[in-house]
Amino acid sequence: MSKNRYAARTDENESEIVKDLRKLGYTVITGVDDIFVSGRGINFWFEIKDKRTLDKNGKVRESEIKDSQKKIRETWRGQYDIVSSTEQILSIMKETFKRLGI
């Protein structure tokens, strides 16, 4: 196996999203395809896509999702969402907290 790796490209909106979430008091870890966010004892995994990858309905175009990301989405037993904004992340987290009663 080669030790050479290509640097992963960071979507333009990732740093803004991370900054927003940290301001709101959430723990955020980056560099793990793309970010882990923790709040109220619950961990969330989000793949962030640039807004340029969205279709006219605001959804990430399927062609913009890498095969490795599709595999995670299909096989990961925990929460994993592909998003493009802080608002989407907060909505998913809010729904989860509500569902869990926390």
N, C-alpha and C positions, 0 to 999 in steps of 0.2 A: 504494500500500500504506500503510495507516495505521501511524503510529508508536505508537499506543496499544496497550498490551498489558495483559492481566490477569496479576496475579502468580500464579505457579504455587503451588498448595497443597502444603505439605510434609507428608507422612504423619507421624503422631505418633511412630512408632517409628524414623524415619530418624536423628535425632540420636543416639539410643542405639546404633544399629547402627554409625554412623560412629565414635563414641567407642570402641566395642568393637574395631573393626578397627584403628584407629590404635594402641590399646593393644598390640595384637598385632604392631605394627611395619609394617603395611601402609600404603602411600600411598593416600589417598582424596581424590578431587576431587568436590565436590558441585555441584549446579545444572546438570547436564547430562543431565537426564531419566533417572535420578535421580543415580546415583553411578558413578564409575569407581574401580576398586580395582586396585592394582598390587602384585604380589608375585612374587619369583623371576624377574623380567624378563618376566612375562606380565601383560597387561591384561585386566580383566574389566569388563563393563558390566551393571549391575543396576538394574532398576526396582523400587523398594520400595513395597509396598502395605501399608496398615494391616491389622492382624490382624482388624479388623471386616469386611474384604472377603472373608474366607475362608468356604468352604462347610463342611459338617459333616465332610468328609474332609481338611480342612486345605489345600485348594487354593484359589487366588484364583478367585473367581467370574468367569466370562467377561464378564458384564455390567459388571464393575468395571474392565475393561481398556478404555482409550480407543482409538478407531480409530487414532490416530497410533501408539500403542504396539503395536497389532496389526500395523500396517504394518511397524514396525521388526522385530518378531519374525519376520515372514514374509519380509522382504527383506534383512535385515542378514546379511552373510556371515560375520561374526565371532560371538563369544559374546555373547549377550544373554539374560538370564533375569529373570523377574518373581518376586520373592521377598517374604517378610514377616518374616524373622528373620536374625540373625547366623549361627545354626546352618546355615540353608539355604545361605548364601553360602559359609561355610567348607567345607561338604560339596561344593559345586560346584567350588570351588578345589582342594580335596584330590584330587578325581577327575581334574581336569585335570592337576595336577602328576604324579599317578601315571601317567596315560596318556602323558604326555610324558617320563616318566622323570627328573623333576627334583624 
